[in-house]
Amino acid sequence: MFNILLIEDDTSLFHEIENRLEQWSYIVHGVEDFGRVIETFSRVKPDLVIIDIQLPKYNGFHWCRMIRAHSNVPILFLSSRDHPTDMVMSMQLGADDFIQKPFHFDVLIAKVQAVLRRAYDYSTDQVNLKTWNGATVDYEQNAVANQNGSIELTKNEMFILKRLVENKNKIVSRDELIKSLWNDERFISDNTLTVNVNRLRKKLGELGFDEFLETKVGQGYMLLEVDDQ
């Protein structure tokens, strides 16, 4: 069973979401003191965080930053705000997905299942370590390391990198990545993929690899391998 921390201050909505998730055998935890969210997070040790943007005391972006400071747990944002910058901001902070209120509960359940599947299923692969251009890519630990240091990736970033490593020196289309990540492209915006890839490229730049992730305009992305191991 998966533990889910639901950070939502609308009591009626909280209980409705809680009820729907429990029907799927998820264990749902709430927050009593919205000024002490991190304390609740540390106690619950959730497998997934669902968080509203508009909250008492501090907004969801603040708590996302705090959680990301020491955890790569999947984060799913809920928001009644419809400005595109909210979605972009959430992705830049390391969120895994974004749902705009009002939403259909079937969509919420599908999103939760997809995020958990991405986050935890592929770590059971027989081979969790891969070499790429002299770097070690650890799929289970969401880390990449070479002589220049090491970086930690979010679940989405690692999933994208994994797909590109599996198809190195080949173009992987945007549609293929979206379908692989979210299983149904109707539930995600094209811009979200762009944000995740740009963030991945920036992190790879810390290892000197930013130029090895190429954007093929109108086609997709290609990860170059120049030191085949």
N, C-alpha and C positions, 0 to 999 in steps of 0.2 A: 504494500500500500504506500502511496505517496502522501507526504505531508505538504499541505499548501498553506502559506500565510497570506490571508486576504486582508489587505490594508484599505478599508473602505469605511468612511464615517457615516454614510447613510444607512441607518440601522435596518430599515425595511429591505433595502437592496442587498445589504450584507446577508441577511437571513435567507433571502430568495436564492442568491448565488450559492450560499452554504448548502441549502437544501438540494439544489440541482447537482452540485459536485458530489455530495454524499451519496446521491443515487447511483453514482458511478464508482463508489467505494473509495473516494478520496477523503482524507482526514483534513478538515478545515480548521484553522486557528485564526482568531481575530486579535485586534489590538485594543487594549483598554485605555492606555495612556498614550495619546498621539505625540507626546513629547519624548517618549521613551521607546520608540519603535525598534531601535537597534538592540535594546535589552530583550525585547520580545523575540526578535529575529535570532539572537544568540541562544535563547532558551529553547525555541521551537526547532531550530536547525531544519528549516523547510527544504523540500526538494524543488519548490517553485514558489515565487512571490508574485501575487497579483496586487497591483497598487493603483489607486486613483491619483490623479494629478492634484486636484484641489482637496487639500486636507487641512485640519486645524493646525495651527502653530507653524508647521513647515510643510511645503508642498512635496509632491511625490518625487520631483526631480532631486530635491535635497536628499531624500532617503535613498534614492537610487544611487547617488554618489557615495553615500555612506556605506551602503551594502557592497558596492563594487570595489570599495577600498580594501576589502579583505575577503571577498567571495565572488565566484563566477556562477553562482546559482542562477538558473533561468529567471528572468523578470518579464512579466506581462503587464503592460499599462492599460488602464481603463480611463476614459475621459469623455466628458460631455463637450469639451472644447473642440472646435473643428478647424482651428488654424493649422495649416501644414507645418509650421515651425514647431508645433508641439510634438508631432510625430518624428520630425528630424532630430529634435533635441533628445527625445527618448532613445532613439537609435544611437546617437552620438555618445550618450552616457552609458551605453552597453545593454540597453533593453533588448529582449529577443522578439517582442511583438507588441502590437498596439491595437486596441479595439476602441472604436468610438461609440459612446452612448448616444441614443438607445441602441441596444444590440439584441439579436435573436440568441436565445440560450443555446440553441444547437450550434451556432457559430462559436460561442464561447467554449463549449465542450470540445469542439473540433480543434480549436486553437490550443487549448490546454493539452489535449492528447498529442498534438503534433509537436509542441514545444518539449514535452517530456520525452517523447520518442526520439527527437533529435538529440536531446541532452544526455540520455542514458542508454539508449539501445546500441548505438554504434561503438560504444566503448567496450563491447563484448567481442569485437572482432578478434580473430586469432592473432593477427599481427597488429600491435598497437604502436610500434616504432617504425619509422620510415626515414630514409636518408634522402635529402634533396640538396643539391649543390654544396655538399659537405656539411650541411646542417642536419641535426636530429629533430624530426617531427614526432612528438609524442601525442598521439590521438587521445589517449586516456587522460593525461594530465593537462591537455590543452596548452601545450608549451612547445616552443621552437628554440633551439639553441645552436650556436656555433662559436667560433673563436672570439667573436665580437661581443658575446653575452647571450642573454636569453630573454624571451618575451612570453607573456601569458596572453592567451586569446580567449574571447568569449566562446560559448558553444557555437553560435552562428558563424563566427569568424573561422573557427577550426573546421566546421563542416564544409564551408566554402573552400578552404585551403585543401582539405582532404580530397574533395572532388577534383580540384585543379591538379593536385599531385598525381592522382590516379590517371589523369589525362594530360600529363606534362607534354609540352610542345604541340599540343592540339588545342583548337579553339573550343571552349565550352560555351554554349549559347546561354544568354540570360534566361530564356524560357526554361532550359534544362535545369539551371541552378534554382530557379524559383520553384519549379515542380518538385525538385529533390528536397528543398528546404521546407516548403509549406504544403506539399502534396496537392494543393488545389490553389492555383494562382488567383482565383476569384477572391480569396481571403487576404490578399496582400498587395501593396502598391509596388510598382516598379521602382519607385524612388527609394524604398527601403533597402532593396538589394544594392543600389548604388552607394548608399550610406555605409552599409556593411563592408563592401569591397574597398571603398576609400579608407575606411578605418583599418582594414587589414593591410592595405598597402602602406599606410603610415607606420604601422607597427613593424612590418617587415623592413622598412627603411632603417629602423634602429639596428638591424643586423647587416645592413648594406645590401638588402635585397629588393628595395622598392622598384628598381628598374626591371626586375625579373617578372613582375606581374603586369602584363600588358593589356590595355583595353583595345579591342578590335571594334572600331565604330560600326554600329549596325549589325554586329555579329555576336560579340560576347567578350570573353576573357581568355587569355592564354598565359600559363605559367611556364617559363623557360627553364630548361635543365641544360646546364653547360658543363657539369661535372658529374656525369652519370656514374652512380655508385653501384 
